[in-house]
Amino acid sequence: MKNSAGRIIYVGKAVSLRNRLRSYFTKLDPSQVKVQAMVSQIDDFDYIVTDTEVEALILEANLIKKHKPRYNILLKDDKSYPYVVVTEETYPRVMLVRRPARGSGRLFGPYTDVTSLRETLDYLRRTFPIRNCRYRFDEGQWPERPCLNYHIKRCVGPCTREVDPGTYQAMIEQIVLILEGRTDRLVKELREQMETAAAEYRFEDAAKLRDQIMALERIAAKQKIVSERGGDQDIFGTAVSEDGLVCINVFFVRDGRLVGREKFFSDQAGDLSPGEILEAFLPQFYLEASLFPREVLLPEAFSSLSVIEEWLTGQAGHRVYCKVPQRGLKRQMVQLAEENAQIHLAEELGKRKLEAERTAGALVQLQEYLSLPRLPYRIEAYDISNFQGTDSVGSMVVFEGGKPKNRDYRHFTIKSVEGANDFASMAEIIRRRFSRLVDPAEKDASFSANPDLVLIDGGKGQLSAALAAMESVGAPELPVVGLAKEEELIFVPGRPDPIRLPLDSYALHLVMRVRDEAHRFAVSHHRKVRDKRTLRSVLDEIPGIGPRRKKALLTAFGSVKNLRKLSVEDLMQVEGITQELAEAIVEHLLL
């Protein structure tokens, strides 16, 4: 389905296209608010014919993932969930990726708890000395020498070309077992290897294996046994709020242990039943998967359940059963998944309510406290940063609807002011920004947008300088205020006394967040400018360091502070830096 702008707003499938389309344009149930809203926007439709229902299922999932239609249930709502990919190489890598490329390797995920995922990957890299570099050995990309990880025994060093691919692959298979949640099986294998090593008097190897076993047993201790019979299951539960927010909770059971849980949210539930929600969700969820359970347990059946079961069986390479249990332990687990979905949904609704108060509520308060002519939906804030008058820069940050709009952030390098003159520097960046607002040829969306409120970081001096600069370029009359740091006083033009917002008000918290973000953005850019200038001047003094090597060092390490922490061996990893040059750099920076 397409709207008048040609944008795809819904993707569906049907055995009888005629009957499916007719259902949208005959008498609709008044309670189907979502369908009525969609139908009112339909201007055109297109269709693709497939040979089988399974092909239609896959095509539907791919089109939804690609076009993200407004009226479809979407797996990814406002963000991209991460995956873990084990690459298909002679010496594979284990990486966290946001948008996995098709055929990049074995995928695990998606994961919603990124913090726990990073902790898991850190553990894997500490326990198993696999490579973490980006060299593509199979394509002939080999470093000149092993990196620091090899020397500190955090990598076995396949780049030395002395590591047996089979030995390395065995480590990867052990990591895969952990990612699959099969720690018991891996512990058994490692214990056998430990006993063999001890019997052969290889006590150092046996000690390493013992440490791995202890770490894995700590992981297994956190996993709940849900079935003494073992088995692999994915257990789904759903919960839907009155306004259509849906939470889908998934339990992962491997070898009878509950090894993980993920939760997903989407705003497109509308009037759908739990079965219809899962019917749309499951193909997207399993589209990129490399690990499939024997059983998928669901709270409710739906029309294409057998088609999804057939597709999953083909994807998995073994029989996958999609079941709706009615009694026993499996039914209890589905109910537990639904209870968890309800809990997560309540938490999410609470977070959204608080966020609405902190954003939309704060804007209403701010309009009232400052007597603004309209709601300050778009707020632009400006700040200056320098160090004793050098490397002066300015920042512009944008908040829309009470939230940062990062793509509209802009930096300014101060060009016309010498020394530490914040008033003149502020006037320069305001003049440059608002001259572009009144320029009809301006193409930058950030500079052509009209702010509802301009926030100047500083007191009366900075505010006066900004107002004079805006007037000099013919900028339209806009609400402009200054925010002083120490007592959080707001200065308004034409008002002798500053405004003091209530300390517990969302409005004050919002302007402080905006001001602090402008300060952070200015300071971070100033440090980059200063570090690059300092690093260039330091490197210019070292014989043998020309423009090409300077650029390579800047790209690799970024700042003087980072460069001073490095050893000769670290510096030698940069192309063109010989041992002699590396020693000269280290010696020079120690002076």
Stockholm file with secondary structure:
# STOCKHOLM 1.0

chainA/1-591         MKNSAGRIIYVGKAVSLRNRLRSYFTKLDPSQVKVQAMVSQIDDFDYIVTDTEVEALILEANLIKKHKPRYNILLKDDKSYPYVVVTEETYPRVMLVRRPARGSGRLFGPYTDVTSLRETLDYLRRTFPIRNCRYRFDEGQWPERPCLNYHIKRCVGPCTREVDPGTYQAMIEQIVLILEGRTDRLVKELREQMETAAAEYRFEDAAKLRDQIMALERIAAKQKIVSERGGDQDIFGTAVSEDGLVCINVFFVRDGRLVGREKFFSDQAGDLSPGEILEAFLPQFYLEASLFPREVLLPEAFSSLSVIEEWLTGQAGHRVYCKVPQRGLKRQMVQLAEENAQIHLAEELGKRKLEAERTAGALVQLQEYLSLPRLPYRIEAYDISNFQGTDSVGSMVVFEGGKPKNRDYRHFTIKSVEGANDFASMAEIIRRRFSRLVDPAEKDASFSANPDLVLIDGGKGQLSAALAAMESVGAPELPVVGLAKEEELIFVPGRPDPIRLPLDSYALHLVMRVRDEAHRFAVSHHRKVRDKRTLRSVLDEIPGIGPRRKKALLTAFGSVKNLRKLSVEDLMQVEGITQELAEAIVEHLLL
#=GR chainA/1-591 SS CBCTTSCBCCCCCCSCHHHHHHHHHSCCCTTCHHHHHHHTTCCBCCCCCCSSHHHHHHHHHHHHHHHCCTTSCCSSSSSCCCEEEEECSSSCCEEEESSCCTTSEEEECCCSCHHHHHHHHHHHHHHSCCCCCCCCGGGTCCCSSCCHHHHTTSSCCGGGTCSCHHHHHHHHHHHHHHHTTCHHHHHHHHHHHHHHHHHTTCHHHHHHHHHHHHHHHHHHHTSEECCTTCCCEEEEEEEECTTSCEEEEEEEEETTEEEEEEEEEESCCTTCCHHHHHHHHHHHHHTTCSCCCSEEECSSCCTTHHHHHHHHHHHHSSCCEEECCCSHHHHHHHHHHHHHHHHHHHHHHHHHHHHHIIIIIHHHHHHHHHTCSSCCCEEEEEEEEEETTEEEEEEEEEEETTEECGGGCEEEECCSCCSSCHHHHHHHHHHHHHHHHSCTTCCCHHHHSCCSEEEEESSHHHHHHHHHHHHHTTCCCCCEEEECTTTCCEECTTCSSCBCCCTTCHHHHHHHHHHHHHHHHHHHHHHHHHHHHHHHHHHHTSTTCCHHHHHHHHHHHCSHHHHHTCCHHHHTTSTTCCHHHHHHHHHHHHC
#=GC SS_cons         CBCTTSCBCCCCCCSCHHHHHHHHHSCCCTTCHHHHHHHTTCCBCCCCCCSSHHHHHHHHHHHHHHHCCTTSCCSSSSSCCCEEEEECSSSCCEEEESSCCTTSEEEECCCSCHHHHHHHHHHHHHHSCCCCCCCCGGGTCCCSSCCHHHHTTSSCCGGGTCSCHHHHHHHHHHHHHHHTTCHHHHHHHHHHHHHHHHHTTCHHHHHHHHHHHHHHHHHHHTSEECCTTCCCEEEEEEEECTTSCEEEEEEEEETTEEEEEEEEEESCCTTCCHHHHHHHHHHHHHTTCSCCCSEEECSSCCTTHHHHHHHHHHHHSSCCEEECCCSHHHHHHHHHHHHHHHHHHHHHHHHHHHHHIIIIIHHHHHHHHHTCSSCCCEEEEEEEEEETTEEEEEEEEEEETTEECGGGCEEEECCSCCSSCHHHHHHHHHHHHHHHHSCTTCCCHHHHSCCSEEEEESSHHHHHHHHHHHHHTTCCCCCEEEECTTTCCEECTTCSSCBCCCTTCHHHHHHHHHHHHHHHHHHHHHHHHHHHHHHHHHHHTSTTCCHHHHHHHHHHHCSHHHHHTCCHHHHTTSTTCCHHHHHHHHHHHHC
//
